[in-house]
Amino acid sequence: MMDIQHLTPNEKDLFITTLAECYRRLKAAKIEAKELTKDGFQLMFRSVYKDINNMT
């Protein structure tokens, strides 16, 4: 698990933006996070992170 306390301010912003986008996508799909497995959520997080990181 990631320890957010050791991230730089920019990394924290990216983490929060990524997490918010994950939940936005779940809401749009009418799925709750608890319906995903840990691996499923991690896969989605990595995908969103990559998308967001490529835009910056």
Secondary structure, 3 states (H helix, E strand, C coil): CCCHHHCCHHHHHHHHHHHHHHHHHHHHCCCCHHHCCHHHHHHHHHHHHHHHHHHC
